[in-house]
Amino acid sequence: MNDERQNKQDHRWRVPFIEQMQQTECGACCLAMVMHYYKSSISMYDLREALGSGRDGTSMYQLKKAAEQFQFTGKCYKSDLSFLETLQLPAIILWDENHYVVLERIKNKNKKNSNEKKYTIIDPAIGRKHLIEESFMRHFHGYVLELIPTVTFERVKAANVWATMFRLIIQNKKMFMLVFLVTAVLQLCAIAMPILIQQLIDKVIMPANTTMMSVMALGIIIMLVTSSIFTYIRGRILITMHNVLDSLLQTNFFQHLLKLPYSFFMLRSFGDLLFRANSLNMIRELISGSIIRGLLDALMLIVLFIYMSIQSTSLALLVVALSLINIIAIVFTKKVIAEWNQRQILAGTNVQSVQTEMLLGIFHIKTSGVEGSMFEKWQQHFMNLLDIYRSKERITNILVTLTSLLQITAPLIILWVGAYRVFDGVISLGILIAIQSIASQFFGVSGSLVGTVNSFILTTSYLKRVQDVLDASIENYDGRKKIELTGKIELENVSYAYSKFSDPILSDISMSIKPGQKVSIIGQSGAGKSTLVNLLIGLFEPTTGHICYDDIYSNNLDMQHVRKQIGTVPQNIYLFNRSILDNIRFSAAEATIEDVMEAAKAAQIHDEIMQMPMKYHTMISEMGMNLSGGQRQRIALAKALLTKPTVLLLDEATSSLDHLNEERIDRYLSDIACTRIVIAHRLTTVMNSDVILVLDQGRISAIGTHEQLLKKSDYYRRYYCDLAVV
């Protein structure tokens, strides 16, 4: 059996590398790589749906169950190195206790010594790596998932990520055809110039035909003017095309991005999403330039070869042979440089991550007195980056020198061989000069074509990143009811889990909130309070159960319209890098300055704003760093109050305020009689609530008024005593 498995492994193709596109999907990517190895090109979107990946990542059991949905048998083992050799590879292994990689191959490092092994892994974060046994053991922690196709297994064809781009080209086919034709004319001019030079030498210079000099000069001038005019026309068309493509690509991407559910953004870093958005520029460049240039380059190579063959078959074959050597050198050079670039990017990412930590955590660094250790950490990563950069540049310098030498030598070889053809009377001097000139074009065009192919491959990677966003399901509220809320909310046996395999964060939550009531939610950290708020505002959908607004289930309502009627002050407040005025009226751009001031007065921030030099036009720095925590909270509260919401959700919204300001705000909120749902820890905030909901480990421990809970809930009595002591 072991021999059979090893035979299967050795005679199959390499495992394709699939890069992880979010922080918690290394398991999904490893699963995709193994499936693609068996020619089952399941999309990452389908795998995420099968895994139900949550914010906390994926377990090996989840990977096994997901694989079974796609006709694979999965077996999890606690393995040592010797047992690994008996498994059918590729397999998924646990790496550094917090990451998954694919074990592709185990080989003898030395044929003479079978005890020395070399392990090939594919890390979804950085790519393929070859490790000796000692290095492998430092990261491998014994857990492995073996995946074998079942007897009912069927291959799945990969979706064409270029389909959307091809549709875009067809929609703008007139513009593309125009660019194609203009570029074709320019390339014909480039071909015609060596031919004119050939005629100049053979028909004018060699026979000393002075009468033809003016004619040839006129021909060359016409060619140059034509080339210049068409270059200008092509530039103008490309500017228009860039604008059209930018508009279509960027508009479609960001329009789709803003329609995605909040859960989508929880699992992806903002830097990664911005990188994907910036990838659209690379895609645009390829579509508008490289594709057309690549097609014409291929045609031009054929035309150039035909012309050279007509003039001299032997020189034409020599040019092709030298071009193939040049292409091989270019491909090898780019492959080596690409590997070093990947290492440099990873090292640069580590440096940037430490720098970001330093800047965002400067308060904690200063107050902890760890400036020295943070600098040492940064310096360690930075020196590693410099070492990689230095090594890369040394190798690049050698490779570039060799390829440059080849590119200089090739035309000289052609000139040398061609000279003997001229001496033998096989070709004329003009033909030799023309062939040498065309050969230089041939080298350049063939190299450019290789570059276009590389760009195509690179852009395919970018397209996959963009398509990953475009494939995600958007919030679709078409055809749903739009109602004006009264403030009545009901929860019927609501449970919520971040994924289908994870334990529920909330379980069987049922309660009724009447219009105008103040409901406080209390519980220890991690009890599910903020998750419940996100469910109430419609950012999450219940895994089971229902939420009703005015006796209508939320899945029948336009939740975007509902959210506009709910004022929310989250626990982690984000203020935009704009003026205080713009921040407060962010959700109500039509609001007047008087409306803004009224909301600010209600939030007890108006007087402090008026003491600032620029008053309401004071700019808020990034993340609101130029304001105190209490000021940020009150500006966020003013923003929520400006829209005169029917329901107000306050998640620790007054935790940074002094008692006096909190009391004034609470009194104002009581007067406006909107439904208030409050997460708070202060006794004064909780005591006067109409209903207090006590959450314990995701379940309702007790519910009632302050007085009722003191009588019937031991948990609440302990909570009350703790607050009273504080």
Buried (B, 14 or more C-beta within 10 A) or exposed (E): EEEEBBEEBEEEEEBBBBEBBBEBBBBBBBBBBBBBBBBBBBBBBBBBBBBBBBEEBBBBEBBBBBBBEBBBBBEBBEBEBEEBBEBBBBBBBBBEEEBBBBBBBBEEBEEEEEEEBBBBBBBBBBBBBBBEBEEBEEBBBEBBBBBBBEEEBEEBEEBEBBEBBEEBBEEBEEBBEBBBEBBBBBBBBBBBBBBBBBBBBBBBBEEEBEEBEEEBEEBBEEBEEBBEEBBEBBEEBBEEBBEBBBEBBBEBBEEBBEBBBEBBEBBBEEEBBEEBBEBBBBBBBBBBBBBBBBBBBEEBBEBBBEBBBEBBEBBBEBBBEBBEEBBEBBEEBBEBBEBBBEBBEBBBBBBEEBEEBBEEEEEEBEEEEBEEEBBEBBEEBBEBBEEBBEEBEEBBEEBEEEBEEBBEEBBEBBBEBBEEBBEEEBBBBBBBBBBBBBBBBBBBBBBBBBBBEBBBEBBBEBBBBBBBBBBBEBBEBEEBBEBEBBBBBBBBEBBBBBBBBBEBBBBBBEBBBBBBBBBBBBBEEEBBBBBBBBBBBBBBBBBEBBBBBBEBEBEBBBBEBBBBBBBBBBBEBEBEEEBBBBBBBBBBEEBEEEBBBBBBBBBBBBEBBEEEEEBBEBEBEEBBEBBEEBBBBBBBBBBBBBBBBBBBBBBBBBBBBEEEBBBBBBEBBEEEEBBBBBBBBBBEBBBEBBBBBBBBBBBBBBBBBBEBBEEEBEBBEEBBEEBEEE
